[in-house]
Amino acid sequence: MRIVDTLIVFRILKMLTTPFNKMKAYKFGFIDKDGNRIKKIENEDGKMVPNDPFTKAEKASLTPLHRLVFNLKKIIAKVPFGKTQFASYAIALLLLKEEAELDNEQGEELYEKFYRYLKEQEILTAETISESINVGKLIEGETYKIRFPIKEQGEMIHQHKDEVYIVSEYEKIYGIQTYIGYANTERVLVTADDVY
């Protein structure tokens, strides 16, 4: 892996481990304490105006990479209780890999470093690891229903009971098979834990 690629992976991991309220985008007022984008602010005339970065420092605090990591952090924070955490992490990491256009080697390093991060933060427990064994398999060409709303992929929010047609297997992360499917003609990534 090239040195630049390794630095990008470390930069992503550093952002993942930094609380939203310690990030420059928060200090500049572009995100709130939960990482949500503040798109409009009130100016001195009391009118709502776009809250866009202008200076070089402001632009550097809100790059596409930052927005990607903000979304990943929000996905991790929103893992519903009872849902397999590893399955959620697998999908989040794949979306990050695709958005950042990382190659397979970079992706593997990201997965490994993220695993270490989970262990260091004591997010991994024996229960979390053992629950990944129970994530089943899906059959290509079959249609399933969504178990939990899918909010962080594509343009649409796919609701509970929306149908997903499974096209093919994708990558295996942490021993969990992920799949490419289509919900309402939109490509989504799912695991067997996301559908029934």
GITABEL-V401231 format. One record per residue. N is the residue number from 1. RES is the residue in one letter. PHI is phi in radians with two decimals (NA if undefined). NEAR is the number of other ideal C-beta (glycine too) atoms within 12 Angstrom. Layout:
BEGIN
n = <N N>
res = <RES RES>
phi = <PHI PHI>
near = <NEAR NEAR>
END
This chain:
BEGIN
n = <1 2 3 4 5 6 7 8 9 10 11 12 13 14 15 16 17 18 19 20 21 22 23 24 25 26 27 28 29 30 31 32 33 34 35 36 37 38 39 40 41 42 43 44 45 46 47 48 49 50 51 52 53 54 55 56 57 58 59 60 61 62 63 64 65 66 67 68 69 70 71 72 73 74 75 76 77 78 79 80 81 82 83 84 85 86 87 88 89 90 91 92 93 94 95 96 97 98 99 100 101 102 103 104 105 106 107 108 109 110 111 112 113 114 115 116 117 118 119 120 121 122 123 124 125 126 127 128 129 130 131 132 133 134 135 136 137 138 139 140 141 142 143 144 145 146 147 148 149 150 151 152 153 154 155 156 157 158 159 160 161 162 163 164 165 166 167 168 169 170 171 172 173 174 175 176 177 178 179 180 181 182 183 184 185 186 187 188 189 190 191 192 193 194 195 196>
res = <M R I V D T L I V F R I L K M L T T P F N K M K A Y K F G F I D K D G N R I K K I E N E D G K M V P N D P F T K A E K A S L T P L H R L V F N L K K I I A K V P F G K T Q F A S Y A I A L L L L K E E A E L D N E Q G E E L Y E K F Y R Y L K E Q E I L T A E T I S E S I N V G K L I E G E T Y K I R F P I K E Q G E M I H Q H K D E V Y I V S E Y E K I Y G I Q T Y I G Y A N T E R V L V T A D D V Y>
phi = <NA -1.17 -1.03 -1.06 -1.09 -1.09 -1.11 -1.10 -1.06 -1.14 -1.11 -1.05 -1.14 -1.10 -1.13 -1.08 -1.59 -1.65 -1.06 -0.94 -1.30 -1.85 -1.54 -1.10 -1.06 -1.22 -1.09 -1.43 1.49 -1.55 -2.31 -1.65 -1.13 -1.76 1.48 -1.38 -1.23 -1.64 -1.45 -2.32 -2.32 -1.53 -1.55 -1.14 -1.55 1.46 -1.64 -1.44 -2.22 -1.03 -1.77 -1.82 -1.24 -2.06 -1.33 -1.07 -1.13 -1.13 -1.11 -1.19 -1.51 -2.44 -1.42 -0.98 -1.10 -1.04 -1.06 -1.09 -1.19 -1.00 -1.13 -1.09 -1.07 -1.21 -1.07 -1.08 -1.19 -1.65 -1.00 -1.11 -1.07 1.70 -1.50 -1.13 -1.09 -1.03 -1.10 -1.15 -1.10 -1.02 -1.15 -1.07 -1.18 -1.13 -1.09 -1.11 -1.04 -1.16 -1.13 -1.49 0.94 -1.39 -1.42 -1.08 -1.14 -1.13 -1.05 -1.05 -1.15 -1.04 -1.08 -1.13 -1.17 -1.15 -1.04 -1.09 -1.02 -1.04 -1.17 -1.12 -1.46 1.01 -1.45 -1.40 -2.24 -1.03 -1.15 -1.07 -1.19 -1.22 -1.19 -1.18 -1.15 -1.46 -1.28 -1.41 -2.05 -1.99 -1.86 -1.07 1.54 -1.72 -1.92 -2.18 -1.92 -1.28 -1.45 -2.23 -0.96 -1.82 -1.92 -1.77 -2.11 1.14 -1.56 -1.76 -1.74 -1.67 -1.57 -0.91 1.39 -1.09 -1.59 -2.23 -1.67 -1.48 -1.62 -2.84 -1.23 -2.06 -1.79 -1.87 -2.22 0.94 1.42 -1.83 -1.34 -1.86 -2.36 -1.67 -2.39 -2.21 -2.13 0.90 1.17 -1.85 -1.20 -2.37 -1.88 -2.45 -2.06 -1.12 -1.34 -1.49 -2.34 -2.51>
near = <20 13 9 12 22 20 16 29 35 23 23 36 29 19 35 38 24 24 19 29 15 16 30 24 35 25 18 24 23 33 33 20 19 18 33 20 26 25 16 14 19 13 11 7 8 8 10 12 15 15 22 18 24 15 13 12 15 19 17 19 30 33 25 15 26 34 26 31 38 38 32 36 34 26 32 31 23 23 28 20 9 13 29 31 32 38 40 42 41 40 44 43 46 38 35 40 32 26 27 28 15 30 17 16 16 27 31 23 26 41 33 22 28 37 26 19 28 29 16 14 17 10 23 22 15 11 15 27 22 15 25 31 18 19 34 20 21 32 18 17 14 20 21 30 24 30 26 31 21 38 24 33 31 20 14 19 18 32 17 19 17 28 23 36 27 31 22 20 21 28 27 22 32 32 23 38 31 39 38 26 39 27 34 20 15 20 26 38 42 46 47 31 34 41 36 20>
END
